[in-house]
């Protein structure tokens, strides 16, 4: 992954994965904090499934 500026906006791109215009695909990254969650760590089994379930 790398960041590339286009028209003054920085986009994250995944090197080697092409979109329909033959450019490296743009990737959206999101970070979130969930208030009151005590197991907010990727070391805790099931954490990302819990986050996915809350976002659905």
C-alpha distance matrix in Angstrom:
0.0 3.8 7.1 9.9 13.5 15.7 19.3 18.8 16.2 12.6 10.2 6.6 5.4 4.4 5.7 9.2 9.9 12.5 14.4 18.2 18.0 16.1 13.0 9.4 9.7 9.4 8.6 11.2 11.2 14.7 16.5 20.2 23.2 26.0 29.3 31.6 29.2 30.0 27.7 24.4 22.5 20.3 23.1 25.5 25.9 25.6 23.8 20.9 23.7 25.7 23.1 22.6 26.4 26.8 24.4 26.2
3.8 0.0 3.8 6.7 10.3 13.0 16.5 15.7 13.5 9.9 8.3 5.6 5.4 6.6 7.2 11.0 12.1 13.8 15.4 18.9 18.0 16.3 12.8 9.8 10.7 9.7 9.7 11.9 12.0 15.5 17.2 21.0 24.0 27.1 30.2 32.7 30.6 31.6 29.6 26.1 24.5 22.6 25.5 28.0 28.8 28.4 26.3 23.6 26.4 28.1 25.2 24.9 28.7 28.7 26.1 28.2
7.1 3.8 0.0 3.8 6.8 9.8 13.1 12.0 9.9 6.2 5.4 4.4 6.0 8.9 10.0 13.7 14.2 15.1 15.9 19.1 17.8 16.9 13.2 10.8 11.3 9.3 9.7 11.1 11.5 14.7 16.5 20.2 23.3 26.6 29.5 32.3 30.7 31.9 30.3 26.6 25.5 24.1 27.2 29.5 30.4 29.8 27.3 24.6 27.5 28.8 25.6 25.4 29.0 28.6 25.9 28.1
9.9 6.7 3.8 0.0 3.8 6.5 10.0 9.6 8.2 5.5 5.3 6.4 7.1 10.5 11.1 14.2 14.7 14.7 15.2 17.8 15.9 15.4 11.6 10.3 11.2 9.5 11.2 12.7 14.0 17.2 19.3 22.9 26.1 29.4 32.3 35.3 33.8 35.2 33.7 30.0 29.1 27.7 30.9 33.1 33.9 33.0 30.6 27.8 30.4 31.7 28.4 28.0 31.5 31.1 28.0 30.0
13.5 10.3 6.8 3.8 0.0 3.8 6.6 5.8 5.2 4.2 6.1 8.8 10.2 13.8 14.7 17.7 17.9 17.3 17.1 19.3 17.0 17.3 13.6 13.0 13.6 11.4 13.2 14.0 15.4 18.1 20.2 23.6 26.7 30.0 32.7 35.9 34.8 36.5 35.3 31.5 31.0 30.0 33.3 35.3 36.2 35.2 32.6 29.8 32.3 33.3 29.8 29.5 32.9 32.0 28.9 30.9
15.7 13.0 9.8 6.5 3.8 0.0 3.8 5.4 5.2 6.3 7.3 10.6 11.4 15.1 16.0 18.4 18.1 16.8 15.9 17.4 15.0 15.9 12.6 13.0 13.3 11.3 13.8 14.6 16.8 19.4 22.0 25.1 28.5 31.5 34.2 37.6 36.5 38.5 37.4 33.6 33.3 32.2 35.7 37.4 38.1 36.8 34.3 31.2 33.5 34.5 31.0 30.3 33.5 32.7 29.3 31.0
19.3 16.5 13.1 10.0 6.6 3.8 0.0 3.8 5.6 8.4 10.2 13.8 15.0 18.7 19.8 22.1 21.7 20.1 18.8 19.8 17.3 18.8 15.8 16.6 16.6 14.4 16.7 16.9 19.1 21.2 23.7 26.5 29.8 32.7 35.2 38.7 38.0 40.2 39.3 35.6 35.6 34.8 38.3 39.9 40.7 39.2 36.6 33.6 35.8 36.6 32.9 32.3 35.3 34.2 30.8 32.5
18.8 15.7 12.0 9.6 5.8 5.4 3.8 0.0 3.8 6.7 9.7 13.2 15.2 19.0 20.3 23.1 22.8 21.9 20.8 22.4 20.1 21.2 17.9 18.0 17.9 15.2 16.8 16.5 18.0 19.8 21.8 24.5 27.5 30.7 33.0 36.5 35.9 38.0 37.3 33.5 33.6 33.1 36.5 38.2 39.4 38.0 35.1 32.5 34.9 35.4 31.7 31.5 34.5 33.2 29.9 32.0
16.2 13.5 9.9 8.2 5.2 5.2 5.6 3.8 0.0 3.8 6.4 10.0 12.5 16.2 18.1 21.0 20.3 19.6 18.5 20.4 18.7 19.7 16.3 15.8 15.2 12.0 13.3 12.7 14.2 16.1 18.3 21.1 24.3 27.4 29.8 33.3 32.6 34.7 33.9 30.2 30.2 29.6 33.2 34.7 35.8 34.3 31.5 28.7 31.1 31.6 27.9 27.7 30.7 29.5 26.2 28.3
12.6 9.9 6.2 5.5 4.2 6.3 8.4 6.7 3.8 0.0 3.8 6.8 9.6 13.3 15.1 18.3 17.9 17.9 17.4 19.9 18.4 18.7 15.1 13.8 13.3 10.2 11.0 10.8 11.9 14.2 16.3 19.5 22.7 25.9 28.5 31.8 30.8 32.6 31.6 27.8 27.5 26.7 30.1 31.9 33.0 31.8 29.0 26.3 28.9 29.7 26.1 25.9 29.2 28.2 25.1 27.4
10.2 8.3 5.4 5.3 6.1 7.3 10.2 9.7 6.4 3.8 0.0 3.8 6.3 10.0 12.2 15.2 14.4 14.5 13.9 16.7 15.6 15.9 12.3 10.7 9.7 6.5 7.4 7.9 9.7 12.6 15.3 18.7 22.1 25.1 28.1 31.3 29.9 31.7 30.3 26.6 26.2 25.0 28.5 30.2 30.9 29.6 27.1 24.1 26.5 27.6 24.1 23.5 26.9 26.3 23.1 25.0
6.6 5.6 4.4 6.4 8.8 10.6 13.8 13.2 10.0 6.8 3.8 0.0 3.8 6.9 9.6 12.9 12.2 13.2 13.4 16.7 16.2 15.7 12.2 9.5 8.5 5.7 5.4 6.8 7.9 11.4 13.9 17.6 21.0 23.9 27.1 29.9 28.2 29.7 28.0 24.4 23.5 22.0 25.4 27.2 27.9 26.8 24.5 21.5 24.0 25.4 22.1 21.6 25.2 24.9 22.0 23.9
5.4 5.4 6.0 7.1 10.2 11.4 15.0 15.2 12.5 9.6 6.3 3.8 0.0 3.8 6.2 9.2 8.6 9.6 10.4 14.0 13.5 12.4 9.0 5.9 5.5 4.5 5.5 8.6 10.3 14.1 16.8 20.4 23.9 26.6 29.9 32.6 30.5 32.0 29.9 26.5 25.3 23.3 26.5 28.5 28.7 27.6 25.7 22.5 24.8 26.7 23.7 22.7 26.3 26.6 23.6 25.1
4.4 6.6 8.9 10.5 13.8 15.1 18.7 19.0 16.2 13.3 10.0 6.9 3.8 0.0 3.8 6.4 5.9 8.2 10.1 13.9 14.0 12.2 9.5 5.8 5.6 6.6 6.7 10.3 11.5 15.3 17.8 21.4 24.7 27.2 30.7 33.0 30.6 31.8 29.4 26.2 24.6 22.1 25.1 27.1 27.0 26.2 24.7 21.4 23.6 26.0 23.3 22.1 25.8 26.5 23.8 25.1
5.7 7.2 10.0 11.1 14.7 16.0 19.8 20.3 18.1 15.1 12.2 9.6 6.2 3.8 0.0 3.8 5.7 8.0 10.9 14.4 14.1 11.4 9.0 5.6 7.6 9.5 10.4 14.0 15.2 18.9 21.3 24.9 28.1 30.7 34.1 36.4 33.9 34.9 32.3 29.2 27.3 24.7 27.3 29.6 29.5 28.9 27.7 24.5 26.8 29.3 26.8 25.6 29.3 30.2 27.5 28.7
9.2 11.0 13.7 14.2 17.7 18.4 22.1 23.1 21.0 18.3 15.2 12.9 9.2 6.4 3.8 0.0 3.8 6.2 9.8 12.9 13.0 9.8 8.6 6.0 8.2 11.2 12.5 16.2 17.8 21.5 24.0 27.5 30.8 33.1 36.7 38.8 36.1 37.2 34.4 31.5 29.5 26.6 29.1 31.3 30.7 30.1 29.2 26.0 27.8 30.6 28.4 26.8 30.4 31.6 29.0 29.7
9.9 12.1 14.2 14.7 17.9 18.1 21.7 22.8 20.3 17.9 14.4 12.2 8.6 5.9 5.7 3.8 0.0 3.8 6.9 10.3 11.3 8.8 7.9 5.3 5.8 9.2 10.4 14.1 16.1 19.7 22.5 25.8 29.2 31.3 34.9 37.1 34.5 35.8 33.1 30.2 28.6 25.7 28.5 30.2 29.4 28.3 27.6 24.1 25.6 28.4 26.1 24.2 27.6 29.0 26.2 26.6
12.5 13.8 15.1 14.7 17.3 16.8 20.1 21.9 19.6 17.9 14.5 13.2 9.6 8.2 8.0 6.2 3.8 0.0 3.8 6.8 7.5 5.1 5.2 4.5 5.2 9.0 11.4 15.0 17.7 21.2 24.4 27.6 31.2 33.2 36.9 39.3 36.8 38.4 35.9 32.9 31.5 28.8 31.8 33.4 32.5 31.2 30.3 26.7 28.0 30.7 28.3 26.1 29.4 30.6 27.5 27.8
14.4 15.4 15.9 15.2 17.1 15.9 18.8 20.8 18.5 17.4 13.9 13.4 10.4 10.1 10.9 9.8 6.9 3.8 0.0 3.8 5.4 5.3 5.6 6.2 5.1 8.2 10.9 14.0 17.2 20.5 24.0 27.0 30.6 32.6 36.2 38.7 36.5 38.5 36.1 33.1 32.2 29.7 32.9 34.1 33.2 31.5 30.6 26.8 27.9 30.3 27.7 25.4 28.5 29.5 26.2 26.2
18.2 18.9 19.1 17.8 19.3 17.4 19.8 22.4 20.4 19.9 16.7 16.7 14.0 13.9 14.4 12.9 10.3 6.8 3.8 0.0 3.8 5.5 7.5 9.5 8.7 11.3 14.2 17.0 20.4 23.5 27.1 29.9 33.6 35.4 39.0 41.6 39.5 41.6 39.3 36.3 35.6 33.2 36.4 37.4 36.4 34.5 33.6 29.9 30.6 33.0 30.5 27.9 30.7 31.8 28.4 28.0
18.0 18.0 17.8 15.9 17.0 15.0 17.3 20.1 18.7 18.4 15.6 16.2 13.5 14.0 14.1 13.0 11.3 7.5 5.4 3.8 0.0 3.8 5.5 8.7 9.1 11.4 14.9 17.7 21.1 24.3 27.9 30.9 34.6 36.7 40.2 43.0 41.1 43.1 40.9 37.8 37.0 34.7 37.9 39.3 38.5 36.8 35.7 31.9 33.0 35.3 32.5 30.2 33.2 34.0 30.5 30.5
16.1 16.3 16.9 15.4 17.3 15.9 18.8 21.2 19.7 18.7 15.9 15.7 12.4 12.2 11.4 9.8 8.8 5.1 5.3 5.5 3.8 0.0 3.8 6.8 8.4 11.5 14.8 18.1 21.1 24.6 28.0 31.2 34.9 37.1 40.6 43.2 41.1 42.8 40.4 37.3 36.1 33.6 36.7 38.2 37.5 36.1 35.1 31.5 32.7 35.2 32.6 30.4 33.6 34.6 31.3 31.5
13.0 12.8 13.2 11.6 13.6 12.6 15.8 17.9 16.3 15.1 12.3 12.2 9.0 9.5 9.0 8.6 7.9 5.2 5.6 7.5 5.5 3.8 0.0 3.8 6.1 8.6 12.1 15.4 18.2 21.8 25.0 28.4 32.0 34.5 37.9 40.6 38.6 40.3 38.0 34.8 33.6 31.3 34.4 36.1 35.7 34.4 33.1 29.6 31.2 33.5 30.6 28.8 32.2 32.8 29.5 30.1
9.4 9.8 10.8 10.3 13.0 13.0 16.6 18.0 15.8 13.8 10.7 9.5 5.9 5.8 5.6 6.0 5.3 4.5 6.2 9.5 8.7 6.8 3.8 0.0 3.8 6.6 9.3 13.0 15.4 19.1 22.1 25.6 29.1 31.6 35.1 37.7 35.5 37.0 34.7 31.4 30.1 27.7 30.7 32.6 32.3 31.1 29.8 26.3 28.1 30.5 27.7 26.1 29.6 30.3 27.2 28.0
9.7 10.7 11.3 11.2 13.6 13.3 16.6 17.9 15.2 13.3 9.7 8.5 5.5 5.6 7.6 8.2 5.8 5.2 5.1 8.7 9.1 8.4 6.1 3.8 0.0 3.8 6.4 10.0 12.8 16.3 19.6 22.9 26.5 28.7 32.3 34.9 32.7 34.5 32.2 29.0 28.0 25.7 29.0 30.5 30.0 28.5 27.2 23.6 25.2 27.4 24.6 22.8 26.2 26.9 23.7 24.4
9.4 9.7 9.3 9.5 11.4 11.3 14.4 15.2 12.0 10.2 6.5 5.7 4.5 6.6 9.5 11.2 9.2 9.0 8.2 11.3 11.4 11.5 8.6 6.6 3.8 0.0 3.8 6.7 9.8 13.3 16.6 19.9 23.5 25.9 29.4 32.2 30.3 32.2 30.2 26.9 26.2 24.3 27.8 29.2 29.1 27.5 25.7 22.2 24.0 25.8 22.7 21.2 24.6 24.8 21.5 22.6
8.6 9.7 9.7 11.2 13.2 13.8 16.7 16.8 13.3 11.0 7.4 5.4 5.5 6.7 10.4 12.5 10.4 11.4 10.9 14.2 14.9 14.8 12.1 9.3 6.4 3.8 0.0 3.8 6.4 9.9 13.2 16.5 20.1 22.4 25.9 28.6 26.6 28.5 26.5 23.1 22.5 20.6 24.2 25.5 25.4 23.8 21.9 18.5 20.4 22.2 19.0 17.7 21.2 21.4 18.3 19.7
11.2 11.9 11.1 12.7 14.0 14.6 16.9 16.5 12.7 10.8 7.9 6.8 8.6 10.3 14.0 16.2 14.1 15.0 14.0 17.0 17.7 18.1 15.4 13.0 10.0 6.7 3.8 0.0 3.8 6.6 10.2 13.2 17.0 19.3 22.7 25.5 23.8 26.0 24.3 20.9 20.8 19.5 23.2 24.2 24.4 22.6 20.3 17.0 19.0 20.1 16.7 15.7 19.1 18.8 15.5 17.3
11.2 12.0 11.5 14.0 15.4 16.8 19.1 18.0 14.2 11.9 9.7 7.9 10.3 11.5 15.2 17.8 16.1 17.7 17.2 20.4 21.1 21.1 18.2 15.4 12.8 9.8 6.4 3.8 0.0 3.8 6.8 10.2 13.8 16.4 19.7 22.5 20.7 22.6 21.0 17.5 17.3 16.3 20.0 21.1 21.7 20.2 17.5 14.6 17.1 17.9 14.4 14.2 17.7 17.2 14.4 16.8
14.7 15.5 14.7 17.2 18.1 19.4 21.2 19.8 16.1 14.2 12.6 11.4 14.1 15.3 18.9 21.5 19.7 21.2 20.5 23.5 24.3 24.6 21.8 19.1 16.3 13.3 9.9 6.6 3.8 0.0 3.8 6.6 10.3 12.8 16.1 19.0 17.5 19.8 18.6 15.0 15.6 15.2 19.0 19.6 20.5 18.7 15.7 13.1 15.5 15.7 12.0 12.4 15.5 14.3 11.8 14.7
16.5 17.2 16.5 19.3 20.2 22.0 23.7 21.8 18.3 16.3 15.3 13.9 16.8 17.8 21.3 24.0 22.5 24.4 24.0 27.1 27.9 28.0 25.0 22.1 19.6 16.6 13.2 10.2 6.8 3.8 0.0 3.8 7.1 10.1 13.2 16.0 14.6 16.6 15.7 12.0 12.8 13.2 16.8 17.5 19.0 17.5 14.1 12.3 15.2 14.7 11.1 12.6 15.6 13.9 12.2 15.7
20.2 21.0 20.2 22.9 23.6 25.1 26.5 24.5 21.1 19.5 18.7 17.6 20.4 21.4 24.9 27.5 25.8 27.6 27.0 29.9 30.9 31.2 28.4 25.6 22.9 19.9 16.5 13.2 10.2 6.6 3.8 0.0 3.8 6.5 9.6 12.6 11.5 14.0 13.7 10.3 12.2 13.4 16.8 16.7 18.3 16.6 13.0 11.9 14.3 12.9 9.5 11.7 13.9 11.6 10.5 14.3
23.2 24.0 23.3 26.1 26.7 28.5 29.8 27.5 24.3 22.7 22.1 21.0 23.9 24.7 28.1 30.8 29.2 31.2 30.6 33.6 34.6 34.9 32.0 29.1 26.5 23.5 20.1 17.0 13.8 10.3 7.1 3.8 0.0 3.8 6.2 9.2 8.5 11.0 11.5 8.4 11.0 13.2 16.1 15.7 17.8 16.4 12.6 12.6 15.0 12.8 10.1 13.1 14.7 12.0 12.1 15.9
26.0 27.1 26.6 29.4 30.0 31.5 32.7 30.7 27.4 25.9 25.1 23.9 26.6 27.2 30.7 33.1 31.3 33.2 32.6 35.4 36.7 37.1 34.5 31.6 28.7 25.9 22.4 19.3 16.4 12.8 10.1 6.5 3.8 0.0 3.8 6.3 5.9 9.2 10.1 8.0 11.4 13.8 16.4 15.1 16.9 15.1 11.6 12.2 13.8 10.9 8.8 12.1 12.7 9.7 10.8 14.3
29.3 30.2 29.5 32.3 32.7 34.2 35.2 33.0 29.8 28.5 28.1 27.1 29.9 30.7 34.1 36.7 34.9 36.9 36.2 39.0 40.2 40.6 37.9 35.1 32.3 29.4 25.9 22.7 19.7 16.1 13.2 9.6 6.2 3.8 0.0 3.8 5.7 8.7 10.9 9.7 13.3 16.3 18.3 16.8 19.0 17.5 14.2 15.4 16.8 13.6 12.1 15.5 15.5 12.3 13.9 17.2
31.6 32.7 32.3 35.3 35.9 37.6 38.7 36.5 33.3 31.8 31.3 29.9 32.6 33.0 36.4 38.8 37.1 39.3 38.7 41.6 43.0 43.2 40.6 37.7 34.9 32.2 28.6 25.5 22.5 19.0 16.0 12.6 9.2 6.3 3.8 0.0 3.8 6.2 9.2 9.3 13.0 16.3 17.6 15.6 17.8 16.6 13.7 15.8 16.8 13.3 12.9 16.4 16.0 13.2 15.6 18.6
29.2 30.6 30.7 33.8 34.8 36.5 38.0 35.9 32.6 30.8 29.9 28.2 30.5 30.6 33.9 36.1 34.5 36.8 36.5 39.5 41.1 41.1 38.6 35.5 32.7 30.3 26.6 23.8 20.7 17.5 14.6 11.5 8.5 5.9 5.7 3.8 0.0 3.8 5.7 6.0 9.7 12.7 14.0 11.9 14.0 12.9 10.0 12.3 13.5 10.2 10.2 13.9 13.8 11.6 14.1 17.1
30.0 31.6 31.9 35.2 36.5 38.5 40.2 38.0 34.7 32.6 31.7 29.7 32.0 31.8 34.9 37.2 35.8 38.4 38.5 41.6 43.1 42.8 40.3 37.0 34.5 32.2 28.5 26.0 22.6 19.8 16.6 14.0 11.0 9.2 8.7 6.2 3.8 0.0 3.8 5.7 8.5 12.0 12.2 10.2 12.9 12.9 10.3 13.4 14.9 12.0 12.5 16.3 16.3 14.8 17.3 20.2
27.7 29.6 30.3 33.7 35.3 37.4 39.3 37.3 33.9 31.6 30.3 28.0 29.9 29.4 32.3 34.4 33.1 35.9 36.1 39.3 40.9 40.4 38.0 34.7 32.2 30.2 26.5 24.3 21.0 18.6 15.7 13.7 11.5 10.1 10.9 9.2 5.7 3.8 0.0 3.8 5.7 8.6 8.8 6.5 9.2 9.4 7.0 10.3 12.0 9.8 10.7 14.2 14.6 13.9 16.3 18.9
24.4 26.1 26.6 30.0 31.5 33.6 35.6 33.5 30.2 27.8 26.6 24.4 26.5 26.2 29.2 31.5 30.2 32.9 33.1 36.3 37.8 37.3 34.8 31.4 29.0 26.9 23.1 20.9 17.5 15.0 12.0 10.3 8.4 8.0 9.7 9.3 6.0 5.7 3.8 0.0 3.8 7.0 8.6 7.6 10.4 10.2 6.7 8.9 11.5 9.6 9.1 12.7 14.0 13.0 14.6 17.7
22.5 24.5 25.5 29.1 31.0 33.3 35.6 33.6 30.2 27.5 26.2 23.5 25.3 24.6 27.3 29.5 28.6 31.5 32.2 35.6 37.0 36.1 33.6 30.1 28.0 26.2 22.5 20.8 17.3 15.6 12.8 12.2 11.0 11.4 13.3 13.0 9.7 8.5 5.7 3.8 0.0 3.8 5.2 5.6 8.8 9.7 6.7 8.7 11.8 11.1 10.8 13.9 15.7 15.4 16.7 19.5
20.3 22.6 24.1 27.7 30.0 32.2 34.8 33.1 29.6 26.7 25.0 22.0 23.3 22.1 24.7 26.6 25.7 28.8 29.7 33.2 34.7 33.6 31.3 27.7 25.7 24.3 20.6 19.5 16.3 15.2 13.2 13.4 13.2 13.8 16.3 16.3 12.7 12.0 8.6 7.0 3.8 0.0 3.8 5.4 7.4 8.5 6.3 7.2 10.5 11.1 10.8 13.1 15.4 15.9 16.7 19.2
23.1 25.5 27.2 30.9 33.3 35.7 38.3 36.5 33.2 30.1 28.5 25.4 26.5 25.1 27.3 29.1 28.5 31.8 32.9 36.4 37.9 36.7 34.4 30.7 29.0 27.8 24.2 23.2 20.0 19.0 16.8 16.8 16.1 16.4 18.3 17.6 14.0 12.2 8.8 8.6 5.2 3.8 0.0 3.8 6.4 9.1 8.0 10.0 12.7 13.1 13.7 16.0 17.9 18.5 19.9 22.2
25.5 28.0 29.5 33.1 35.3 37.4 39.9 38.2 34.7 31.9 30.2 27.2 28.5 27.1 29.6 31.3 30.2 33.4 34.1 37.4 39.3 38.2 36.1 32.6 30.5 29.2 25.5 24.2 21.1 19.6 17.5 16.7 15.7 15.1 16.8 15.6 11.9 10.2 6.5 7.6 5.6 5.4 3.8 0.0 3.8 6.3 5.7 8.8 10.6 10.5 12.0 14.4 15.6 16.3 18.2 20.3
25.9 28.8 30.4 33.9 36.2 38.1 40.7 39.4 35.8 33.0 30.9 27.9 28.7 27.0 29.5 30.7 29.4 32.5 33.2 36.4 38.5 37.5 35.7 32.3 30.0 29.1 25.4 24.4 21.7 20.5 19.0 18.3 17.8 16.9 19.0 17.8 14.0 12.9 9.2 10.4 8.8 7.4 6.4 3.8 0.0 3.8 5.7 8.1 8.7 9.6 11.8 13.3 14.2 15.8 17.8 19.2
25.6 28.4 29.8 33.0 35.2 36.8 39.2 38.0 34.3 31.8 29.6 26.8 27.6 26.2 28.9 30.1 28.3 31.2 31.5 34.5 36.8 36.1 34.4 31.1 28.5 27.5 23.8 22.6 20.2 18.7 17.5 16.6 16.4 15.1 17.5 16.6 12.9 12.9 9.4 10.2 9.7 8.5 9.1 6.3 3.8 0.0 3.8 5.7 5.2 6.2 8.8 9.9 10.5 12.4 14.4 15.5
23.8 26.3 27.3 30.6 32.6 34.3 36.6 35.1 31.5 29.0 27.1 24.5 25.7 24.7 27.7 29.2 27.6 30.3 30.6 33.6 35.7 35.1 33.1 29.8 27.2 25.7 21.9 20.3 17.5 15.7 14.1 13.0 12.6 11.6 14.2 13.7 10.0 10.3 7.0 6.7 6.7 6.3 8.0 5.7 5.7 3.8 0.0 3.8 5.5 5.1 6.4 8.7 10.0 10.8 12.6 14.6
20.9 23.6 24.6 27.8 29.8 31.2 33.6 32.5 28.7 26.3 24.1 21.5 22.5 21.4 24.5 26.0 24.1 26.7 26.8 29.9 31.9 31.5 29.6 26.3 23.6 22.2 18.5 17.0 14.6 13.1 12.3 11.9 12.6 12.2 15.4 15.8 12.3 13.4 10.3 8.9 8.7 7.2 10.0 8.8 8.1 5.7 3.8 0.0 3.8 5.3 5.0 6.1 8.5 9.8 10.5 12.4
23.7 26.4 27.5 30.4 32.3 33.5 35.8 34.9 31.1 28.9 26.5 24.0 24.8 23.6 26.8 27.8 25.6 28.0 27.9 30.6 33.0 32.7 31.2 28.1 25.2 24.0 20.4 19.0 17.1 15.5 15.2 14.3 15.0 13.8 16.8 16.8 13.5 14.9 12.0 11.5 11.8 10.5 12.7 10.6 8.7 5.2 5.5 3.8 0.0 3.8 5.4 5.0 6.1 8.6 9.9 10.6
25.7 28.1 28.8 31.7 33.3 34.5 36.6 35.4 31.6 29.7 27.6 25.4 26.7 26.0 29.3 30.6 28.4 30.7 30.3 33.0 35.3 35.2 33.5 30.5 27.4 25.8 22.2 20.1 17.9 15.7 14.7 12.9 12.8 10.9 13.6 13.3 10.2 12.0 9.8 9.6 11.1 11.1 13.1 10.5 9.6 6.2 5.1 5.3 3.8 0.0 3.8 5.5 5.2 6.3 8.7 10.1
23.1 25.2 25.6 28.4 29.8 31.0 32.9 31.7 27.9 26.1 24.1 22.1 23.7 23.3 26.8 28.4 26.1 28.3 27.7 30.5 32.5 32.6 30.6 27.7 24.6 22.7 19.0 16.7 14.4 12.0 11.1 9.5 10.1 8.8 12.1 12.9 10.2 12.5 10.7 9.1 10.8 10.8 13.7 12.0 11.8 8.8 6.4 5.0 5.4 3.8 0.0 3.8 5.5 5.2 6.2 8.8
22.6 24.9 25.4 28.0 29.5 30.3 32.3 31.5 27.7 25.9 23.5 21.6 22.7 22.1 25.6 26.8 24.2 26.1 25.4 27.9 30.2 30.4 28.8 26.1 22.8 21.2 17.7 15.7 14.2 12.4 12.6 11.7 13.1 12.1 15.5 16.4 13.9 16.3 14.2 12.7 13.9 13.1 16.0 14.4 13.3 9.9 8.7 6.1 5.0 5.5 3.8 0.0 3.8 5.5 5.2 6.3
26.4 28.7 29.0 31.5 32.9 33.5 35.3 34.5 30.7 29.2 26.9 25.2 26.3 25.8 29.3 30.4 27.6 29.4 28.5 30.7 33.2 33.6 32.2 29.6 26.2 24.6 21.2 19.1 17.7 15.5 15.6 13.9 14.7 12.7 15.5 16.0 13.8 16.3 14.6 14.0 15.7 15.4 17.9 15.6 14.2 10.5 10.0 8.5 6.1 5.2 5.5 3.8 0.0 3.8 5.5 5.3
26.8 28.7 28.6 31.1 32.0 32.7 34.2 33.2 29.5 28.2 26.3 24.9 26.6 26.5 30.2 31.6 29.0 30.6 29.5 31.8 34.0 34.6 32.8 30.3 26.9 24.8 21.4 18.8 17.2 14.3 13.9 11.6 12.0 9.7 12.3 13.2 11.6 14.8 13.9 13.0 15.4 15.9 18.5 16.3 15.8 12.4 10.8 9.8 8.6 6.3 5.2 5.5 3.8 0.0 3.8 5.5
24.4 26.1 25.9 28.0 28.9 29.3 30.8 29.9 26.2 25.1 23.1 22.0 23.6 23.8 27.5 29.0 26.2 27.5 26.2 28.4 30.5 31.3 29.5 27.2 23.7 21.5 18.3 15.5 14.4 11.8 12.2 10.5 12.1 10.8 13.9 15.6 14.1 17.3 16.3 14.6 16.7 16.7 19.9 18.2 17.8 14.4 12.6 10.5 9.9 8.7 6.2 5.2 5.5 3.8 0.0 3.8
26.2 28.2 28.1 30.0 30.9 31.0 32.5 32.0 28.3 27.4 25.0 23.9 25.1 25.1 28.7 29.7 26.6 27.8 26.2 28.0 30.5 31.5 30.1 28.0 24.4 22.6 19.7 17.3 16.8 14.7 15.7 14.3 15.9 14.3 17.2 18.6 17.1 20.2 18.9 17.7 19.5 19.2 22.2 20.3 19.2 15.5 14.6 12.4 10.6 10.1 8.8 6.3 5.3 5.5 3.8 0.0
